[in-house]
Amino acid sequence: MSHTHPLEGALKNILTRIGARLSRRRLEHAQAVVNYLRLGHWMQEHNFAFRRLVEDREQVWATVARQVCQQRVLYLEFGVAEGAAMSYWARALKHPNSVLRGFDSFEGLPESGGPWTRGQFSTGGSVPEIGDPRVGFVKGWFSQTLPVYQVPAHETLIINMDADLYSSTIYVLRYLRPHFRTGSFIYFDDLFCPEQEPRAFAEFLTESGLKFKPVCAMRSLASAFFECEG
């Protein structure tokens, strides 16, 4: 039988009383503070110390884009929405034989999780229009589309994980495990929610035995690029 120290019980009572007076928005802000504290701890726990920190995600992307822009890249994006990231990479990758594929249901998230709700980010089924013949979109749930996707030959693999949810992220990582090799890159867009992308990446590191080094991140560490070391 567990016993709660009187002071601990009093503190919890005070917190619940404060919580009763807070708006949902303020509670979300408080949760965000805790999430970022947990993210800092998660990074330290996995020995991810970024030497390069930048202001926004396009600067994170640019760090890798400058390295690989002339290579024959296979760029796979999971979670496309309106196509902002795909547009960036279509401009950044210069090799004529690079292949860019975006995977998305375009019907929003398949379930609720973290701060997100089922159906969020839906485009009503509309696929972005990007005027680059190297770009294509694979419409549907990852569990339906990835098993029938044929991975083409490439020099460098870049995976952009913007699927938000743990379930979607871990599925993609496990499925693509055979295609990771030294020099492959992976980007996570939403590391600020510990139970979603960070949880999936941590499990994948344990299961796969692969090592990744940090490349570049936003100052908040919410979005970051990692490079596979094999």
Backbone as a chain_set.jsonl record, in Angstrom:
{"seq": "MSHTHPLEGALKNILTRIGARLSRRRLEHAQAVVNYLRLGHWMQEHNFAFRRLVEDREQVWATVARQVCQQRVLYLEFGVAEGAAMSYWARALKHPNSVLRGFDSFEGLPESGGPWTRGQFSTGGSVPEIGDPRVGFVKGWFSQTLPVYQVPAHETLIINMDADLYSSTIYVLRYLRPHFRTGSFIYFDDLFCPEQEPRAFAEFLTESGLKFKPVCAMRSLASAFFECEG", "coords": {"N": [[0.844, -1.193, 0.0], [0.669, 2.126, -0.956], [1.909, 5.222, 0.34], [1.235, 8.645, 0.6], [3.179, 11.468, 1.106], [2.305, 14.022, 3.443], [2.879, 16.702, 2.643], [3.27, 16.389, -0.082], [0.744, 15.545, -0.852], [-0.691, 17.862, -0.209], [0.435, 19.658, -2.015], [-0.394, 18.539, -4.459], [-3.116, 18.893, -4.188], [-3.284, 21.671, -4.251], [-2.405, 22.113, -6.858], [-4.448, 20.895, -8.367], [-6.534, 22.57, -7.726], [-5.643, 24.958, -8.809], [-5.605, 24.156, -11.475], [-8.315, 23.884, -11.968], [-9.08, 26.465, -12.318], [-7.86, 27.354, -14.574], [-7.867, 28.15, -18.074], [-8.52, 26.117, -20.992], [-6.647, 26.735, -22.972], [-4.499, 27.842, -21.511], [-3.779, 25.616, -20.048], [-2.88, 23.99, -22.111], [-0.621, 25.43, -22.852], [0.893, 25.089, -20.549], [1.299, 22.313, -20.66], [2.85, 22.215, -22.952], [5.199, 23.424, -22.064], [6.123, 21.463, -20.272], [6.477, 19.383, -22.112], [8.617, 20.325, -23.683], [10.629, 20.386, -21.783], [10.831, 17.642, -21.346], [11.644, 16.871, -23.876], [14.217, 17.994, -24.023], [15.452, 16.424, -22.063], [15.169, 13.912, -23.278], [16.805, 14.193, -25.56], [19.302, 14.464, -24.316], [19.465, 12.021, -23.02], [19.785, 10.295, -25.156], [22.175, 11.067, -26.138], [22.258, 13.088, -28.083], [23.618, 15.778, -29.236], [23.439, 18.778, -30.679], [25.484, 20.555, -32.823], [24.897, 22.498, -34.588], [22.435, 24.841, -34.561], [19.45, 26.339, -35.62], [17.087, 28.866, -36.806], [14.618, 28.251, -38.094], [12.654, 25.678, -39.762], [13.244, 25.458, -42.503], [15.863, 26.282, -42.631], [17.002, 24.186, -41.262], [16.51, 22.124, -43.088], [18.062, 23.1, -45.214], [20.672, 22.706, -44.412], [21.221, 19.984, -44.869], [20.395, 19.812, -47.528], [22.299, 21.313, -48.943], [24.463, 19.609, -48.843], [23.732, 17.383, -50.379], [22.642, 18.125, -52.792], [23.516, 17.768, -55.446], [23.535, 15.09, -55.795], [22.076, 11.864, -56.658], [19.194, 11.655, -55.348], [16.866, 9.915, -53.303], [13.993, 11.025, -52.13], [11.769, 10.708, -49.612], [8.712, 11.527, -48.332], [6.644, 11.654, -45.534], [3.583, 12.486, -44.707], [2.292, 14.975, -46.069], [0.443, 17.044, -46.492], [-0.275, 20.252, -47.532], [1.916, 20.494, -49.141], [4.246, 22.101, -48.741], [6.848, 21.413, -47.81], [7.599, 19.541, -49.762], [7.687, 21.155, -52.029], [9.855, 22.77, -51.398], [12.01, 20.881, -51.373], [11.937, 19.961, -53.991], [12.891, 22.168, -55.336], [15.41, 22.354, -54.178], [16.879, 19.993, -54.673], [18.996, 19.108, -57.199], [19.806, 17.158, -59.049], [18.937, 15.563, -62.067], [17.89, 12.997, -62.022], [16.967, 12.51, -59.53], [14.462, 11.347, -57.239], [11.339, 12.177, -55.946], [8.943, 11.499, -53.559], [5.782, 11.748, -52.104], [3.951, 10.653, -49.389], [0.688, 10.297, -48.29], [-2.587, 10.368, -46.891], [-4.2, 12.428, -47.445], [-6.508, 12.946, -46.228], [-6.344, 13.694, -43.674], [-5.22, 13.081, -40.241], [-5.116, 9.654, -39.121], [-5.956, 9.033, -36.58], [-6.46, 10.338, -33.251], [-3.944, 11.971, -31.262], [-1.53, 13.064, -28.911], [-1.308, 16.58, -29.251], [-2.93, 16.578, -31.421], [-5.799, 15.913, -33.526], [-8.054, 13.407, -34.793], [-8.37, 13.39, -38.293], [-7.277, 15.872, -38.618], [-5.343, 18.211, -40.534], [-6.324, 17.537, -42.993], [-6.728, 17.747, -46.522], [-8.993, 17.561, -47.855], [-8.798, 15.53, -49.646], [-7.415, 16.531, -51.793], [-4.555, 16.668, -53.828], [-1.315, 18.139, -53.782], [-0.177, 20.404, -56.338], [2.678, 20.324, -58.051], [5.008, 21.519, -60.132], [7.024, 19.623, -61.269], [8.513, 16.997, -62.844], [9.818, 14.988, -61.471], [8.586, 14.655, -59.118], [6.139, 12.943, -57.242], [3.027, 11.701, -55.89], [1.783, 9.501, -53.401], [-1.152, 8.271, -52.655], [-3.035, 7.496, -49.83], [-3.34, 5.336, -46.883], [-0.407, 4.723, -44.965], [0.101, 2.032, -44.328], [-1.142, 0.715, -46.358], [-0.059, 1.669, -48.726], [2.797, 1.682, -48.636], [3.693, -1.089, -48.649], [3.393, -1.817, -51.33], [5.0, -0.17, -52.713], [7.753, 0.344, -54.792], [11.043, 0.696, -54.11], [13.211, 2.858, -55.692], [16.455, 2.845, -57.409], [19.149, 4.689, -55.966], [21.443, 7.236, -54.8], [21.519, 8.544, -52.35], [19.48, 8.47, -49.496], [16.777, 10.279, -48.252], [14.601, 10.773, -45.656], [11.663, 12.276, -44.75], [9.969, 12.738, -41.944], [6.888, 13.567, -41.137], [4.62, 12.713, -39.969], [3.487, 12.954, -37.551], [2.098, 11.249, -35.58], [2.798, 8.579, -33.234], [2.098, 5.89, -33.998], [1.962, 5.95, -36.817], [4.532, 6.853, -37.438], [6.314, 4.896, -36.359], [5.573, 2.721, -37.875], [6.411, 3.398, -40.49], [9.214, 3.685, -40.108], [9.971, 1.099, -39.299], [9.24, -0.368, -41.553], [10.888, 0.662, -43.551], [13.369, -0.005, -42.687], [15.261, -1.871, -43.965], [16.367, -0.265, -45.93], [17.893, 1.73, -44.889], [21.142, 3.006, -44.661], [24.643, 3.731, -44.099], [25.023, 7.182, -44.23], [22.447, 7.762, -44.963], [19.676, 9.965, -44.44], [17.459, 11.276, -41.942], [14.652, 13.186, -41.129], [12.811, 14.752, -38.577], [9.797, 16.323, -37.929], [8.218, 17.04, -35.771], [9.176, 16.819, -32.967], [8.515, 17.734, -30.514], [6.522, 16.542, -29.054], [6.656, 14.173, -26.792], [5.552, 11.54, -26.631], [5.042, 10.761, -29.177], [6.608, 11.168, -32.11], [9.333, 11.144, -30.945], [9.189, 8.89, -29.223], [8.728, 6.845, -31.096], [11.095, 6.972, -32.652], [13.04, 6.384, -30.723], [12.363, 3.736, -30.057], [12.804, 2.561, -32.522], [15.572, 2.897, -32.812], [16.503, 1.165, -30.821], [15.435, -1.325, -31.658], [16.484, -1.636, -34.266], [19.234, -1.367, -34.073], [20.739, 0.49, -35.322], [22.833, 3.401, -35.614], [22.619, 6.884, -35.194], [23.686, 10.168, -35.974], [23.392, 13.52, -34.752], [22.543, 16.216, -36.894], [21.468, 18.828, -37.589], [19.308, 21.193, -36.015], [16.288, 22.956, -35.112], [16.359, 25.734, -32.822], [14.658, 25.217, -30.732], [14.678, 22.507, -30.725], [12.596, 21.099, -31.742], [12.317, 20.338, -34.387], [14.372, 18.368, -36.432], [17.352, 17.091, -38.064], [18.897, 13.957, -38.69], [21.714, 11.81, -39.261], [22.404, 8.66, -40.589], [24.712, 6.371, -39.213], [25.203, 3.795, -39.615]], "CA": [[0.0, 0.0, 0.0], [1.506, 3.314, -1.063], [1.542, 6.33, 1.205], [1.614, 9.947, 0.075], [3.629, 12.413, 2.124], [1.309, 15.095, 3.598], [3.22, 17.884, 1.832], [3.021, 16.035, -1.489], [-0.71, 15.572, -1.03], [-1.129, 19.26, -0.191], [0.848, 20.269, -3.284], [-1.271, 18.03, -5.511], [-4.415, 19.533, -4.0], [-3.142, 23.047, -4.748], [-2.325, 22.065, -8.324], [-5.772, 20.621, -8.932], [-7.344, 23.783, -7.56], [-5.184, 25.906, -9.839], [-6.065, 23.635, -12.767], [-9.753, 24.148, -12.117], [-9.274, 27.877, -12.665], [-7.162, 27.666, -15.816], [-8.54, 27.875, -19.344], [-7.901, 25.03, -21.765], [-5.486, 27.277, -23.671], [-3.393, 27.943, -20.557], [-3.351, 24.255, -19.746], [-2.087, 23.529, -23.255], [0.683, 26.084, -22.742], [1.624, 24.419, -19.47], [1.719, 21.011, -21.171], [3.931, 22.464, -23.904], [6.411, 23.645, -21.266], [6.57, 20.145, -19.799], [6.94, 18.62, -23.275], [9.947, 20.781, -24.089], [11.546, 19.888, -20.759], [11.021, 16.215, -21.62], [12.422, 16.76, -25.117], [15.618, 18.228, -23.663], [15.927, 15.227, -21.363], [15.24, 12.826, -24.279], [18.004, 14.426, -26.367], [20.471, 14.165, -23.483], [19.446, 10.582, -22.755], [20.256, 9.6, -26.351], [23.455, 11.683, -26.527], [22.099, 13.915, -29.283], [24.046, 17.16, -28.982], [23.531, 19.443, -31.973], [26.427, 21.675, -32.917], [24.279, 23.533, -35.407], [21.052, 25.166, -34.232], [18.993, 27.412, -36.508], [15.845, 29.512, -36.39], [13.397, 27.668, -38.643], [12.86, 24.356, -40.343], [13.89, 25.545, -43.822], [17.302, 26.326, -42.392], [17.374, 22.806, -40.935], [16.546, 21.405, -44.368], [19.145, 23.61, -46.061], [21.944, 22.126, -43.964], [21.39, 18.722, -45.589], [20.215, 20.051, -48.963], [23.572, 21.771, -49.514], [25.374, 18.462, -48.95], [23.298, 16.318, -51.286], [21.844, 18.676, -53.898], [23.966, 17.282, -56.749], [23.48, 13.63, -55.787], [20.814, 11.248, -57.06], [18.54, 11.473, -54.052], [15.493, 9.436, -53.151], [13.395, 11.791, -51.043], [10.466, 10.158, -49.258], [8.073, 12.381, -47.34], [5.471, 11.023, -44.932], [2.818, 13.598, -44.165], [2.543, 16.001, -47.088], [-0.52, 18.157, -46.328], [-0.408, 21.122, -48.709], [3.086, 20.351, -50.01], [5.278, 23.117, -48.561], [8.162, 20.775, -47.744], [7.891, 18.949, -51.065], [8.066, 22.253, -52.931], [11.222, 23.163, -51.047], [12.983, 19.885, -51.801], [11.954, 19.932, -55.459], [13.795, 23.257, -55.744], [16.753, 22.195, -53.622], [17.581, 18.845, -55.254], [19.306, 19.508, -58.576], [20.101, 16.042, -59.947], [17.743, 15.276, -62.877], [17.362, 11.66, -61.762], [16.434, 12.377, -58.172], [13.049, 10.974, -57.175], [10.68, 12.711, -54.756], [7.617, 10.907, -53.387], [5.076, 12.149, -50.907], [2.933, 9.695, -48.946], [-0.315, 10.948, -47.438], [-3.969, 10.024, -47.232], [-4.836, 13.708, -47.785], [-7.785, 12.972, -45.507], [-6.046, 14.032, -42.292], [-4.645, 12.039, -39.394], [-6.006, 8.498, -38.96], [-6.401, 8.92, -35.187], [-6.022, 11.429, -32.387], [-2.757, 11.672, -30.477], [-0.854, 14.29, -28.509], [-2.166, 17.754, -29.429], [-3.614, 16.487, -32.706], [-7.074, 15.195, -33.537], [-8.344, 12.608, -35.984], [-8.832, 14.179, -39.429], [-6.548, 17.143, -38.725], [-4.453, 18.374, -41.692], [-6.959, 17.065, -44.224], [-6.851, 18.665, -47.656], [-10.203, 17.161, -48.567], [-8.428, 14.6, -50.707], [-6.692, 17.218, -52.862], [-3.112, 16.447, -53.873], [-0.636, 19.362, -54.238], [0.305, 20.486, -57.712], [4.064, 20.8, -58.074], [5.426, 21.39, -61.528], [8.331, 18.972, -61.399], [8.218, 15.609, -63.218], [10.46, 14.059, -60.537], [7.739, 14.598, -57.927], [4.899, 12.188, -57.335], [2.365, 11.502, -54.6], [1.199, 8.182, -53.191], [-2.307, 8.607, -51.84], [-3.589, 6.395, -49.055], [-2.71, 5.114, -45.589], [0.936, 4.161, -45.14], [0.056, 0.564, -44.253], [-1.667, 0.215, -47.624], [0.733, 2.119, -49.878], [4.22, 1.331, -48.563], [4.012, -2.465, -49.066], [3.391, -1.995, -52.781], [5.905, 0.816, -53.31], [9.056, -0.181, -55.188], [12.077, 1.693, -53.847], [14.106, 2.919, -56.85], [17.885, 3.02, -57.16], [19.482, 6.043, -55.542], [22.714, 7.396, -54.093], [21.286, 9.024, -50.992], [18.096, 8.42, -49.05], [16.314, 11.26, -47.276], [13.236, 10.525, -45.196], [11.057, 13.395, -44.015], [8.879, 12.215, -41.128], [5.97, 14.594, -40.636], [3.37, 11.968, -39.776], [3.002, 13.408, -36.243], [1.694, 10.22, -34.624], [3.674, 7.435, -32.953], [1.726, 4.699, -34.76], [2.342, 6.147, -38.22], [5.987, 7.003, -37.528], [7.002, 3.626, -36.128], [5.294, 1.841, -39.011], [7.293, 3.782, -41.603], [10.607, 3.382, -39.764], [10.174, -0.354, -39.333], [9.114, -0.87, -42.916], [12.019, 1.113, -44.368], [14.629, -0.401, -42.048], [16.258, -2.452, -44.867], [16.908, 0.715, -46.872], [18.816, 2.632, -44.201], [22.551, 2.666, -44.662], [25.484, 4.859, -43.727], [24.828, 8.332, -45.102], [21.017, 8.077, -45.099], [19.246, 11.044, -43.551], [16.067, 11.295, -41.532], [14.222, 14.437, -40.522], [11.574, 14.708, -37.806], [9.227, 17.672, -37.908], [7.438, 17.323, -34.554], [9.76, 16.121, -31.83], [8.111, 18.376, -29.265], [5.526, 15.725, -28.343], [7.495, 13.019, -26.457], [4.924, 10.233, -26.816], [4.765, 10.508, -30.59], [7.806, 10.897, -32.908], [10.492, 10.7, -30.163], [8.975, 7.513, -28.778], [8.912, 5.955, -32.244], [12.507, 6.962, -33.034], [13.778, 5.667, -29.68], [12.092, 2.304, -30.223], [13.464, 2.125, -33.754], [17.009, 2.8, -32.538], [16.723, -0.054, -30.047], [15.105, -2.5, -32.46], [17.292, -1.746, -35.486], [20.666, -1.377, -33.783], [21.387, 1.539, -36.095], [23.297, 4.59, -34.914], [22.408, 8.131, -35.917], [24.304, 11.351, -35.373], [22.625, 14.737, -34.987], [23.098, 17.075, -37.947], [21.03, 20.204, -37.408], [17.979, 21.281, -35.426], [15.822, 24.263, -34.672], [16.816, 26.036, -31.461], [13.733, 24.564, -29.802], [14.889, 21.067, -30.92], [11.341, 20.473, -32.159], [12.516, 19.787, -35.733], [15.796, 18.037, -36.479], [17.883, 16.133, -39.036], [19.869, 12.996, -38.201], [22.37, 11.037, -40.315], [22.695, 7.274, -40.198], [26.117, 5.987, -39.189], [25.258, 2.35, -39.841]], "C": [[0.879, 1.242, 0.0], [0.965, 4.414, -0.161], [2.048, 7.623, 0.599], [2.011, 10.854, 1.225], [2.617, 13.552, 2.221], [1.602, 16.319, 2.743], [2.966, 17.627, 0.35], [1.533, 16.076, -1.781], [-1.244, 16.984, -1.068], [-0.782, 19.954, -1.502], [-0.067, 19.833, -4.422], [-2.654, 18.679, -5.413], [-4.39, 20.96, -4.525], [-3.138, 23.066, -6.273], [-3.689, 21.798, -8.948], [-6.688, 21.828, -8.805], [-6.951, 24.845, -8.584], [-5.7, 25.473, -11.207], [-7.526, 23.917, -13.022], [-10.025, 25.577, -12.576], [-8.648, 28.262, -14.012], [-8.026, 27.35, -17.031], [-7.839, 26.721, -20.042], [-6.634, 25.515, -22.464], [-4.269, 27.374, -22.737], [-2.877, 26.569, -20.149], [-2.5, 23.682, -20.879], [-0.703, 24.156, -23.236], [1.53, 25.416, -21.666], [2.14, 23.055, -19.922], [2.871, 21.158, -22.145], [5.256, 22.694, -23.177], [6.983, 22.313, -20.801], [7.132, 19.323, -20.96], [8.343, 19.031, -23.698], [11.001, 20.395, -23.047], [11.857, 18.417, -21.015], [11.836, 16.002, -22.887], [13.91, 16.988, -24.832], [16.22, 17.029, -22.965], [16.109, 14.067, -22.341], [16.496, 12.972, -25.129], [19.259, 14.059, -25.58], [20.6, 12.658, -23.245], [20.007, 9.792, -23.925], [21.547, 10.19, -26.912], [23.376, 12.432, -27.855], [22.416, 15.365, -28.924], [24.285, 17.839, -30.327], [24.513, 20.606, -31.917], [25.831, 22.833, -33.697], [22.806, 23.663, -35.046], [20.639, 26.396, -35.026], [17.589, 27.859, -36.103], [14.579, 28.843, -36.9], [13.706, 26.387, -39.393], [13.475, 24.408, -41.732], [15.402, 25.647, -43.686], [17.825, 24.955, -41.972], [17.496, 22.0, -42.222], [17.772, 21.802, -45.192], [20.493, 23.014, -45.681], [22.237, 20.822, -44.697], [21.293, 18.943, -47.093], [21.519, 20.493, -49.62], [24.543, 20.612, -49.708], [25.03, 17.538, -50.104], [22.672, 16.826, -52.576], [22.25, 18.157, -55.269], [23.938, 15.754, -56.847], [22.124, 13.14, -56.295], [20.082, 10.807, -55.787], [17.178, 10.807, -54.225], [14.942, 10.137, -51.911], [11.99, 11.265, -50.8], [9.889, 10.977, -48.114], [6.791, 11.722, -46.839], [4.71, 12.06, -44.125], [3.065, 14.819, -45.019], [1.703, 17.248, -46.866], [-0.57, 18.977, -47.612], [0.857, 21.188, -49.555], [4.191, 21.367, -49.845], [6.678, 22.502, -48.552], [8.548, 20.17, -49.091], [8.323, 20.016, -52.067], [9.501, 22.686, -52.67], [12.232, 22.175, -51.619], [13.039, 19.725, -53.312], [12.87, 21.03, -55.998], [15.239, 22.963, -55.345], [17.549, 21.07, -54.276], [17.758, 19.058, -56.747], [19.498, 18.349, -59.543], [18.842, 15.675, -60.743], [17.119, 13.919, -62.61], [16.979, 11.436, -60.299], [14.948, 12.053, -58.249], [12.478, 11.494, -55.861], [9.265, 12.153, -54.685], [7.021, 11.338, -52.038], [3.947, 11.189, -50.588], [1.976, 10.383, -47.984], [-1.693, 10.441, -47.858], [-4.7, 11.231, -47.802], [-6.245, 13.804, -47.213], [-7.568, 13.302, -44.029], [-5.51, 12.848, -41.511], [-5.628, 10.887, -39.182], [-6.565, 8.35, -37.548], [-5.932, 10.154, -34.428], [-4.801, 10.994, -31.599], [-2.027, 12.953, -30.147], [-1.792, 15.476, -28.662], [-3.044, 17.682, -30.673], [-4.888, 15.652, -32.614], [-7.259, 14.455, -34.857], [-8.92, 13.506, -37.08], [-8.11, 15.506, -39.594], [-5.56, 17.089, -39.887], [-5.044, 17.816, -42.985], [-6.935, 18.159, -45.288], [-8.108, 18.347, -48.454], [-9.929, 16.232, -49.722], [-7.639, 15.223, -51.833], [-5.186, 17.009, -52.725], [-2.437, 17.729, -54.378], [-0.214, 19.273, -55.701], [1.688, 21.121, -57.697], [4.618, 20.504, -59.46], [6.822, 20.845, -61.704], [8.065, 17.501, -61.7], [8.85, 14.58, -62.285], [9.602, 13.809, -59.304], [6.492, 13.773, -58.196], [4.325, 11.974, -55.953], [1.7, 10.133, -54.564], [0.077, 8.362, -52.183], [-2.859, 7.375, -51.142], [-2.902, 6.294, -47.708], [-1.386, 4.394, -45.792], [0.923, 2.633, -45.173], [-0.469, -0.07, -45.531], [-0.736, 0.525, -48.791], [2.197, 1.702, -49.823], [4.518, -0.098, -49.02], [4.037, -2.679, -50.568], [4.296, -0.979, -53.487], [7.257, 0.173, -53.583], [10.109, 0.906, -55.019], [13.063, 1.717, -55.005], [15.569, 3.063, -56.448], [18.174, 4.481, -56.835], [20.869, 6.041, -54.915], [22.485, 7.7, -52.617], [19.8, 8.98, -50.679], [17.847, 9.524, -48.022], [14.87, 10.927, -46.934], [12.78, 11.723, -44.376], [9.846, 12.845, -43.274], [8.062, 13.373, -40.559], [4.59, 13.96, -40.451], [2.746, 12.248, -38.421], [2.826, 12.28, -35.229], [2.742, 9.115, -34.444], [3.38, 6.267, -33.881], [2.16, 4.801, -36.215], [3.858, 6.175, -38.373], [6.702, 5.676, -37.357], [6.749, 2.66, -37.275], [6.262, 2.135, -40.156], [8.736, 3.386, -41.308], [10.877, 1.883, -39.838], [10.144, -0.886, -40.758], [10.343, -0.531, -43.754], [13.37, 0.722, -43.79], [15.639, -0.989, -43.033], [16.936, -1.436, -45.788], [17.803, 1.76, -46.214], [20.238, 2.107, -44.332], [23.35, 3.899, -44.261], [25.309, 6.001, -44.732], [23.378, 8.624, -45.419], [20.648, 9.146, -44.073], [17.781, 10.857, -43.172], [15.787, 12.6, -40.784], [12.91, 14.203, -39.787], [11.068, 16.131, -37.632], [8.595, 18.033, -36.567], [7.954, 16.546, -33.356], [9.278, 16.657, -30.485], [7.085, 17.579, -28.469], [6.168, 14.372, -28.02], [6.886, 11.654, -26.749], [4.65, 9.895, -28.275], [6.074, 10.227, -31.342], [9.021, 10.473, -32.07], [10.372, 9.252, -29.669], [9.234, 6.524, -29.907], [10.389, 5.852, -32.623], [13.328, 6.189, -32.011], [13.58, 4.153, -29.814], [12.808, 1.761, -31.457], [14.966, 1.977, -33.54], [17.324, 1.506, -31.791], [16.519, -1.301, -30.899], [16.084, -2.72, -33.611], [18.777, -1.905, -35.206], [21.434, -0.332, -34.557], [21.797, 2.7, -35.193], [23.066, 5.806, -35.798], [23.123, 9.264, -35.194], [23.453, 12.582, -35.684], [23.322, 15.618, -36.009], [22.757, 18.534, -37.689], [19.621, 20.193, -36.836], [17.585, 22.734, -35.239], [16.264, 24.479, -33.234], [15.929, 25.379, -30.41], [13.924, 23.053, -29.758], [13.635, 20.349, -31.392], [11.437, 19.839, -33.534], [14.007, 19.554, -35.916], [16.108, 17.006, -37.557], [18.913, 15.256, -38.34], [20.456, 12.246, -39.401], [22.722, 9.652, -39.796], [24.193, 6.986, -40.278], [26.295, 4.47, -39.351], [24.982, 1.549, -38.573]], "O": [[1.741, 1.392, 0.865], [-0.238, 4.53, 0.073], [3.185, 7.683, 0.131], [1.273, 10.996, 2.2], [2.116, 14.01, 1.194], [0.684, 16.915, 2.178], [2.513, 18.508, -0.381], [1.107, 16.576, -2.822], [-2.139, 17.293, -1.854], [-1.574, 20.729, -2.039], [-0.471, 20.649, -5.25], [-3.283, 18.976, -6.428], [-5.34, 21.414, -5.162], [-3.775, 23.912, -6.901], [-4.043, 22.415, -9.952], [-7.521, 22.077, -9.676], [-7.801, 25.536, -9.146], [-6.168, 26.293, -11.998], [-7.932, 24.16, -14.159], [-11.075, 25.863, -13.152], [-8.88, 29.359, -14.522], [-8.815, 26.405, -17.019], [-6.698, 26.389, -19.719], [-5.65, 24.779, -22.54], [-3.152, 27.032, -23.124], [-1.68, 26.386, -19.932], [-1.521, 22.977, -20.635], [0.283, 23.496, -23.564], [2.729, 25.202, -21.846], [3.271, 22.679, -19.613], [3.773, 20.321, -22.169], [6.304, 22.221, -23.616], [8.183, 22.067, -20.922], [8.147, 18.643, -20.806], [9.166, 18.179, -24.034], [12.144, 20.109, -23.403], [13.008, 17.994, -20.913], [12.628, 15.063, -22.968], [14.761, 16.258, -25.342], [17.36, 16.652, -23.236], [17.086, 13.324, -22.249], [17.182, 11.984, -25.394], [20.168, 13.421, -26.111], [21.697, 12.101, -23.267], [20.631, 8.748, -23.733], [21.962, 9.856, -28.021], [24.316, 12.408, -28.649], [21.577, 16.08, -28.377], [25.235, 17.502, -31.033], [24.394, 21.51, -31.089], [26.2, 23.991, -33.502], [22.028, 22.722, -35.203], [21.381, 27.376, -35.099], [16.984, 27.305, -35.185], [13.559, 28.862, -36.211], [14.866, 26.051, -39.63], [14.175, 23.469, -42.113], [16.138, 25.15, -44.538], [18.96, 24.6, -42.287], [18.474, 21.279, -42.42], [18.434, 20.954, -45.789], [21.36, 22.839, -46.538], [23.374, 20.579, -45.101], [22.034, 18.323, -47.856], [21.811, 20.085, -50.744], [25.355, 20.629, -50.633], [25.92, 16.972, -50.738], [22.21, 16.02, -53.384], [21.416, 18.108, -56.173], [24.286, 15.196, -57.888], [21.156, 13.898, -56.353], [20.33, 9.732, -55.241], [16.44, 11.099, -55.166], [15.373, 9.872, -50.789], [11.123, 11.361, -51.669], [10.505, 11.104, -47.056], [5.956, 11.287, -47.632], [5.116, 12.459, -43.033], [3.955, 15.616, -44.723], [2.183, 18.37, -47.029], [-0.881, 18.438, -48.674], [0.874, 21.867, -50.581], [5.022, 21.496, -50.744], [7.586, 23.011, -49.208], [9.7, 20.278, -49.513], [9.233, 19.788, -52.864], [10.265, 22.938, -53.602], [13.196, 22.574, -52.271], [14.09, 19.386, -53.857], [13.548, 20.834, -57.006], [16.173, 23.282, -56.08], [18.766, 21.179, -54.42], [16.776, 19.175, -57.48], [19.365, 18.538, -60.753], [17.779, 15.493, -60.149], [15.951, 13.7, -62.931], [16.701, 10.31, -59.886], [14.263, 12.433, -59.199], [13.056, 11.282, -54.795], [8.48, 12.307, -55.621], [7.676, 11.292, -50.996], [3.082, 10.941, -51.428], [2.395, 10.976, -46.99], [-1.928, 10.127, -49.025], [-5.678, 11.096, -48.537], [-7.06, 14.62, -47.645], [-8.495, 13.203, -43.226], [-5.363, 11.75, -42.047], [-6.834, 11.111, -39.076], [-7.537, 7.625, -37.338], [-5.101, 10.918, -34.92], [-4.629, 9.813, -31.3], [-1.909, 13.839, -30.994], [-2.95, 15.402, -28.251], [-3.81, 18.604, -30.954], [-5.029, 14.799, -31.737], [-6.699, 14.828, -35.888], [-9.841, 14.285, -36.834], [-8.302, 16.196, -40.595], [-5.006, 16.03, -40.184], [-4.324, 17.645, -43.969], [-7.1, 19.342, -44.987], [-8.27, 18.805, -49.585], [-10.715, 16.146, -50.665], [-7.227, 14.516, -52.752], [-4.621, 17.157, -51.641], [-2.939, 18.348, -55.316], [0.068, 18.192, -56.219], [1.846, 22.298, -57.373], [4.676, 19.35, -59.885], [7.703, 21.527, -62.227], [7.447, 16.818, -60.884], [8.457, 13.414, -62.305], [9.851, 12.877, -58.54], [5.87, 13.893, -59.251], [5.042, 12.054, -54.956], [1.134, 9.67, -55.553], [0.326, 8.579, -50.997], [-3.117, 6.348, -51.77], [-1.989, 7.065, -47.412], [-1.258, 3.556, -46.684], [1.649, 2.018, -45.954], [-0.265, -1.262, -45.764], [-0.633, -0.26, -49.733], [2.785, 1.398, -50.861], [5.508, -0.31, -49.719], [4.648, -3.638, -51.038], [4.348, -0.938, -54.717], [7.836, -0.467, -52.706], [10.07, 1.925, -55.71], [13.697, 0.7, -55.285], [15.882, 3.363, -55.296], [17.528, 5.389, -57.359], [21.401, 4.994, -54.548], [23.178, 7.172, -51.748], [18.967, 9.396, -51.484], [18.597, 9.682, -47.059], [14.022, 10.813, -47.818], [13.445, 12.125, -43.421], [8.826, 12.524, -43.883], [8.487, 14.061, -39.631], [3.556, 14.567, -40.728], [1.617, 11.837, -38.156], [3.362, 12.359, -34.124], [3.468, 8.768, -35.376], [4.294, 5.709, -34.487], [2.672, 3.834, -36.78], [4.406, 5.598, -39.312], [7.606, 5.359, -38.129], [7.623, 1.861, -37.612], [6.86, 1.219, -40.721], [9.409, 2.814, -42.165], [11.896, 1.455, -40.38], [10.936, -1.756, -41.12], [10.787, -1.339, -44.569], [14.408, 1.082, -44.345], [16.813, -0.629, -42.945], [17.982, -1.734, -46.365], [18.406, 2.584, -46.902], [20.5, 0.92, -44.138], [22.791, 4.985, -44.103], [25.434, 5.799, -45.94], [23.083, 9.623, -46.075], [21.229, 9.221, -42.99], [16.974, 10.357, -43.955], [16.565, 13.046, -39.941], [12.008, 13.542, -40.302], [11.815, 17.027, -37.239], [8.45, 19.216, -36.256], [7.243, 15.71, -32.799], [9.598, 16.095, -29.438], [6.807, 17.914, -27.318], [6.22, 13.504, -28.891], [7.606, 10.711, -27.078], [4.082, 8.843, -28.57], [6.607, 9.125, -31.217], [9.694, 9.514, -32.448], [11.341, 8.493, -29.699], [9.878, 5.494, -29.706], [10.882, 4.756, -32.887], [14.215, 5.42, -32.382], [14.536, 3.387, -29.694], [13.346, 0.654, -31.443], [15.569, 1.026, -34.038], [18.306, 0.831, -32.101], [17.333, -2.223, -30.865], [16.468, -3.854, -33.897], [19.502, -2.505, -35.999], [22.66, -0.269, -34.462], [21.188, 2.944, -34.151], [23.293, 5.758, -37.007], [23.159, 9.312, -33.964], [22.861, 12.673, -36.759], [24.545, 15.752, -35.993], [23.647, 19.377, -37.581], [18.831, 19.297, -37.131], [18.433, 23.626, -35.211], [16.516, 23.518, -32.508], [16.395, 25.028, -29.326], [13.402, 22.387, -28.865], [13.609, 19.119, -31.441], [10.708, 18.89, -33.822], [14.819, 20.424, -35.601], [15.275, 16.175, -37.918], [19.697, 15.726, -37.516], [19.791, 12.068, -40.421], [23.266, 9.5, -38.702], [24.853, 7.308, -41.266], [27.403, 3.946, -39.236], [24.994, 0.318, -38.606]]}, "num_chains": 1, "name": "protein.A"}
